[in-house]
């Protein structure tokens, strides 16, 4: 929670003057019962109409002033809370974007979304309620108790019996509900994760006719939230009836014993009325304080969840900003191994190779053999647990990561496009790219053929995730986006899987002719796509079981020759149909 307090530094005035105006309102509220006591004793008791009017006017003035103070406090509280919430969300979003892949994997994307939205709102509401009620409620309890004692010490003993009883009710409810609020937040995370998965995978769900199963699973998750909320609501619902029951019994006791005090002449009717009002104020303030504790409990639970995100270390940046362009070896792996934090075994084991500038490296292997993991070590998305990854003869961890990734064009397995125009998507690597550069990249990626036929060409709109494009079109635009700015290294992580053989061949030829200075790392399941590579790494269970050219591997690497033969048989079988 302390980590979040720094986002209140720009709202020190609101934090001071907000509670101050609420304190003034509480003071005016404490004065009203004494004024009423005088109206009863001096005005009504003596049948003095002018005194009644004067004191009634005073009550109106106190009420108007109290309203003014309350509205001022509300304004300051809202300004502080919403300003704090805005700065917190901005800082949290910035921090999330600075996290490494492993840190994001640790919490999960759905939980991060929930913490960025729901939890920050809860903390924001906690700040708002703190300014509005954290000073007022305790002050009313203490102030009303002092005023009650000054009126009649013996009668105030009723309060000292009633207050602990209400406090016990509050303690019992808080003890039961605090753990339940934390459990509810976890249920919300699960519902958020299912929502995200269903929205992203809606086509797959429909393709397999899994709508009902997904609906049932989501209903189960929502029911968990409902059950937890109902359970905590049932317990919290006890608070007000129990508190008001004790409060009303206390008022009955005050009126009962107060009647004897009036008969004995130790108390006036006005003072008894004022005492009853103070008793009501005290007990109502205790109920408000209980609800305030509930709000703070939720806020602290959410604050801890937000703090967990801030506690994750951002990506560590090196100091080297200059990438040598005259080095012969553009990429080198020296005995590199990598294991995911939650995995028991290494995904990549003892990989070593060199790649010269302008050469093409192919990576092939079975599913889950570590091909993508190997590629993600190059731009330092993950850091090697053993060995060194060198770009231009310098360790990647020594580079400024932004500068390192500027020289690497990366096309992931899943082509990710963003809502906007084609031109806007194409400028992600190079914001200053001209239309000629964009068109050149589209032509190299074999995408200009269909983009040129669109009515608006580069200004054609792409829907969220590129859902208005086919799989092959998305892949080609994603490849073209990575080509803008002529990167030193181009990583194609199985990003030609949706292309037909002719388009795949045309792409490879264009890359060789127009991007001769770029080293291409192509991960593919097709041996035909890697036949012309200067070097091919064959992966199996995280290990490089073969490194060499296509012809060499056919003779020396059993895994590669099996993949090649199976694909050739498929092609021959397909051609005979």
N, C-alpha and C positions, 0 to 999 in steps of 0.2 A: 504493500500500500504506500510506503514511503516513497517509492520510486515514482509514483503518480503525482505526488504533491507538488513537484516542480512545475507542473502545468497550470498551477494556480498562481504563479509568481506575478503574472500580469493583472491579477485581480485582487490585489491586497486591499485596496480601498473598499471594494464591494464586500470582502470578507470581514472587514472591521465595521463599516457603517451599516451593512445589512442587519447583523445581529443587534447593533446599537439601536436602530429604529424599532426593531421587534421588542427590545427591552423597554423602550419608551411606551410602546403599546401595552405591554404587560403591566407597567407601573400605573398607567391610566386605568387599566382594567381592575387593578387592586384598589384604586381609590373609590370606584363606583359603589361598592357595598357600604363603605363608611358614609358616603353622601346619602344613600338610601336610608341608613340608620338614623341620620339626622332629620331627614324628611318625615320619617315615622314618629320619632320622639318629639321633635320641636315643631314640625309643621302640622301633621295630622293630630298628634296628641294635644296640641294647644289650639287647633283649628285656625292656624295662621296661613291663609291662602297665599298671601304675597311671598312668604318664606318658601312655600311649596313650589310656586312658580319659579322663584329665583334658583332654587336648588335643582329643579327639573331642567331648567335651562343649562345649569352647570353640567348635568349628566349628558345633555345633548352635545355640549361643547366637547366634553371628554370623549364621547363616542365619535364625533367628527374628527377630532385630533387623532384618536386611535386608528380610525379608518385611514387617515392620511399617512400615518406612520406605517401601517400594515401594507398599504399599496406601494409606498417607497421601498420597503423591505422586499416585497414581491418582485419589484422591478430590478433591484440590485441582485437579488438571488437568481433571477432568470438570466440576467446578463452574465453573472459569474459562472453559473452552472453550464449554460449553453456555450459560452466562450471556452470554458474548460473542456467540455465535451468535444468541441470542434478541434481544439489543439491536440487533445488526446488521440482522437481518431486519425488526424493528419500524421501525428508522430508514429502511431502504431502502424498505419499503412506504409509509411516510409520505411519503418524498421522491418516489416514483413518482406518488403521488396529488397532489403539488404541481406536477407537470410540465405544461407547456403541450402542446397538441395536436401542435405541430410537433416538440417534443422526443420525444414518444412515437413519432411517425411515424419519427423518425430511427433509432431502435434496433429498433422493432417489438415488438408485444405478446408474441409467442411467445418472443423472446429475453429480454424482461424477466421473463417467468415462469421461464425457465430460470436466469436469474441470481439471481432471488429464492429459488429452491429449491436447485438443484444446486450452483451456485457458492458460495453462502453455506455449504452443508454442507461443501464442500471446504476453504474457508478455516477453518471451525470445526475440522475434523480437523487442519489444519496447526497451529493453536494448541495443540491437545491433544498432538500429537506433539512440538511444540517443548518444552513443559514436561516431558514424560516422558523425552525422549531427547536433546534438543539439548545438555544439559550432561553427561549420563551418558556418551554415546558418545565425545566428544572427551577427557573426563577419563580414561576407561578406557584410551584409546590412549596418552595422555601418561603417566598413572600407571603403567601396565604397562610402558611403555618405560623409565621411570626405574628401576622395580624390577628389570627385566631387566638393565639396565646395572650396577646396584649388585651384582647376583649375579655376573656375569661379563662384563666389557667386550668381550673378544675374541669370545665366542660371540654377543653381541648384534649383531655385525655382520651375522649372518644376517637379523635383522629389518630392518636398514637396506637390505638388498637386496630382501627380499620386499615390504615396505610400498610402495615406489615402483611395483613391478610391479602390485600390486592397485590402486593409485591411478590408473595408466594405464588399466586396465580400466574403472574407474569413470568416468574422464574421457571415454573413448571412448563409453560407453553414454549418459552424460548429454548429450553433444554431439548424438547421434543422436535421442534421445527427446524432448528439450524442445520442439522445433518440432512434433513429432508430437502431443503432448498438446494444444497449442493448436488444431491442425487437428481433433482429435477433438471438442473443445468446439463448434466451428462445425458439425460434422456433427450433434451433439446438438440444436443450435438448429433446424436444418432439420427433423429428425424431430419436434421439438416443434411446429413451425409446421404441419406436415402433420397431426399428431394433432389440433390445435386446429381446423383447417379441416374435417377430416372429421367431427369430433363436432358442430360447429356446422351443417355443411351436409349432415347425413346424409339429410334428406328430399329435398334436391335431387339428391344422388348416386343415391338409389334411384329417384327419378322419371325420371332419364335412364339408369338401369341402368348406372351407371359404377362399380359396386362393384369389379369385377376390375381396371379401370384404376387406381383409387385404391389398391387392395391392392398392385398391382405397383409403383406409385410409392413407397408406403411401404416395401415390401420393399427397393427400391433404396436408399432413405435409411438403413434399418437395416443393410443390407449394407455401406454406406459406413462406418458406425460400427464394424461388426464387423471390416471389413478393416483400418481404422486401428488398432483395439484389438489385433487379432491381430499386426499388423506391429510395433507398439510392444512387445507382449508377447514376441514372438520375440527382439527385441533385448535386452529386460530379462531374459529367461530366461538369457541368457549370463552374467549377473552372478554368480549363486551358484555354478554349476559352475566357472567360471574362477577365482573368488575362493577356493573351497575347494580346487581343484587346487593353486593356488599356495601356499595355507596348509598343505596336507598335505605338499607338497614341502619347505616351510620347516621343518615339524616333523621330517620325516625328516632334513633337514640338521642340525637342532639335536641330535637324538638321536645321529646319526652322529659329528659333531664333539664333542659332549658326552661321548661314550664315551672319546675320546682324552684329554679334559680330566680325566675321572675317573681314567683309568689313570695320568696324570701327577701326580695328587694335587692339582690346582688346583680341582677341583670335586667336591662330594659327590653321592651318588645323590638325596638329598632336594632339593638345589639344582637338579639337572637336571630333576627332576619339576616343581618350582616354575617353572623357566624355561620348560618346555614349556607349563605352564598359562598363564603370562603371554603366551607367543606366541599361544596359542589365543585368549585374551581380546582381544589386540590385533587379530588378524585378523578375529575375529567382530565386534568393535566397528566395524571398517572397513566390513564388509558392512552392518551396521545403519546406519552413517553414509551409505552409498550409498543404501539404501532411504529413509532420512530425506530425502536430497536429492531423491529422486523425489517424495516427498510434498510437500516444500516447493516443488518446481517446479510441481506441480499447483496448490498453494495460491496461489502468486504469480500464476500465469496467471489463476486465478479471481478473485483479489483485484483484478487490473487490470481485469477485466471488470466487477466490482462498482463499482470506482472510476470507470469510464467513466459509469455511471449517475449517481453522485453528482456528477460533473463537469458534468452537464447543468444549466443554469440553471433554477430553478423559475420559475413565473409571477411577474411583477413586479406588485406591488400598489401602487395609488395610496393617497393618504392621505384622500381625501374619502369620508366615510361617509354623509353626508346627501344624499339625492336629492330635489331640489325637486319638490313635488307641485302647485305652482301655475304651472309653466311651460306655455306654450301649445303649444310644439313639443316633443313627447316624443322624437322621433328625427330626426336629420339626418345625411346623408352629404355631405361636402364634397370633391369631386374625389378620391374614394377609389379606390385601385388596390391589388391584392394579388397576389403571386406566391408559390407554394409554394417552399421552399428548394431542392428537387431539380428543379423545373420550369424549363424554359427560357423560357416566356412567362407573362405575367400571366393569372390566372384571372378576375380582375375588373379592369376598366379604366375609370378616370375616371367613377365613378358619383356623381351628385349628386341629392339630393331631400330633401324635408321631409315629416314626418308629424305631424299634430296629435294631441293627446290624444283618445282615443276613436274615431279614424278607423281604417279598415281598408285595409291595403296588400296588393295582390295581386302575386305575382311569377310569371311564366310564361316558358317558353322550352323549347328542345330539350334533350335529354340532354347533360350535360357543358358547359352554357353558363355555369355559375357561380352558379346560383340558391342552392344550399345553402351555397356559400362565402360569398356575400353575407350570408346569415342568420347564419353563424357569426362574422362580424365584430362583430355587435351585442353579444353577451355577452362579447366579447373572448376567444373560444376561440383565434382567430388575431388577430394585430395587423396593421392595414393597413400596407402598405409605403410607401404614399403617401396623403396627404390625412388627413382627420379623420372619425371616427365620433362623433357627439354624442348622448347620452341626457340629456334634460331640460336641454339647452343647455350640457352640460359634456362634455369629451372622455372617452371610456370608459377611457382609460389613466390618468386622474387619479383614478378611483374605486377604493375598496377593492373587489376583485373579488367577494368573498363578498356584500357589500352590494349590488353591482350585480346579481348573479345572483339575489338574493332578490326583486327586483322584476320579473324576467323569467321567464315560464313558457315552457319550451322542450320541444317534442315533436319528436324527431328522425325521420328517414325510417324507420328501423327501430325499431318499438316495442319498447323494452327494459323488461321486467318482471323482478322479482327473486322468488326463492322465498320464500314466506311467505303471509300472508293478504292479502286485498284491502285491509283497513284499514291494514295495515303499509305496503303500497305507496303508498297514498293520502296517507300522512303524511310523505312524503319532503320536500316543499316546506315544510310547516308541521307540525312534530312535535306541536304543541298543538291541532291541528284537532279539532273536535268531530265526533260522528257526523252531526249535522245539516248541518254544513258539507260533510262528505264526500258525503252523500247529495245535497245541492244540486248539487255539482260533477258527480256521476255523472248526475244528471238533465239538466244542461246539455249534457253530452257524449253524451247518448242512451245511457248505459250502465246506468242504473238499471233499465231494462226487463228485461234478462237477469240482472242481479245480484240483483234482488228475487225472482227465481224460483229462485235457488240455495238449497239446504236451509239453509246456514249464513250466507247473505247476506254481510255485510261480513267475517265470519270464515271465508269460503270460502277454501280453500287454492289458491295459485297455484304450479305447479311451476316449476322453473328455466327462465327465459326465457319463461314463460307458454305452455309447450307443451300445456297442457290447455285452452287457449282457441283460438278461431278467430282469423284475422287481423284481422277487423273488431272483434271483442271486445277484442283486445289494443290496437288503436289507440284505441278509445273509452276504455278505462281509462287509457291513457297520456295522452290529452287531459284527462281528468278530474283526473288527478294534477297536471297543470300548472295547472289552474284553482283548486285549493285555495289559499286565501290571497289571492285576487283580485290577480293581478299587474298591474303597470302596462302591461307589454308581453307579448303572447302570440305565440310563434312556432310556426306549424304548418308544418313542413317536409315537404310532400307526405304528411301524416299522415292524410289522409282517403281515400287511394287504394283502401283495401279496403272503403270504405263504399258502399252503393248510393246512387242519386241522391236518393231520398226521405229517407234518414237524413242524407245530406250537407246537404240543404236544411233539415231540422229542426235540425241542429246550428248552421248559420249563423244561423237565426232566433233560436235560444236565446241564442247569443253576443251578438247585437245587442240583445236585450231584457234579459238578465240581467247582461251584462258591458259595459254602455254606457260605463263609464269606462276600459275596457281597450282599448288599441290592438292590433289584431290584424294580424299579418303572416302571410299565408297563401301558401305556395308550393304550386302545383298544376299539374297537366297539363290540368285541365278548365277550359275557359273559362266553363262554367256555374257553377262554384264561385266565380268571381271577378267575375261580372257586376255584383254590387251593391257591389263595392269602391269606396272613395272615390278610390283611385289604383291603377293597375296599371303595373308595370314589365315591359316585354318584353325578355328577355335573349337575346342571340345572340352566341356566341363571346366571352363575357365583357363585352360592351358593352350598354348600355341603348339599344336601337334605337327604343324608344317608351315614353313615359310619359304616362298620362292615364287617362280613364275608358273603360269598355267601348265605348260608342257612338263616342267620339272615335277610339279606336284602330282600330275597324273601318274607318274612313275614311282615317286617316292612316298606319297602320302595316301594311305588307304582310305581315310575319311573323305578326302577331297575326291578321289576317284569314284567312290561310292555315290557321292552327291552328283557328280557329273554323269555317271552312267544312268542313275535313276531319272535325271532330267532329260537326258537324250532319249531314253526309252519312252518317256511321257510324250515328248515331241513327235517321235516316230509313230507312237500309237495314235496320237491326235491326228497326224497327217493321213493315216490309213483309214480313218473313219469316213 
